[in-house]
Amino acid sequence: MTIFHITNQRQWQLAQAQGFYTTESLMQEGFIHGSTAAQVPTVLAAFYQGKTDLVLLEIEPTLLEAELKWEAPVHPSGQSTDTIADTEKFPHIYGTINLNAVIRVHDLSPSYPV
């Protein structure tokens, strides 16, 4: 199963220039947020409404060089809820994303169907 990460065109172009993808969340929280295909619409609605220059990185987990953990969502307060079902957990990438793990890049709008 592939996983997904939402970003903007500028960040993706920067990643291509530097040879890896990173985010502020990696520095602040220790990981890059990911989603399953089923979670992408909810994440788009919650965090990206009205943004237009978005792309969806499709990532093959077996190609990641960084550690991948399936975890409960982290509340903005920093608290995590570990009592949710495994199917509701999010993929968190504990390191930069090597570009060969990104197998497709989709142009994205907030109403994009995955």
Number of C-alpha atoms within 10 A of each C-alpha: 8 15 20 24 22 22 16 16 16 12 15 21 12 13 18 13 10 11 12 15 19 18 17 10 11 16 11 9 12 14 22 22 19 22 22 19 15 14 16 21 17 12 16 19 12 9 11 16 12 11 12 13 13 20 19 22 23 21 23 16 18 10 14 18 16 15 13 18 13 15 17 20 18 14 9 7 6 8 10 13 11 12 8 12 9 11 10 15 19 20 22 23 22 17 19 18 22 18 18 14 18 21 12 13 15 13 14 21 17 19 11 12 10 13
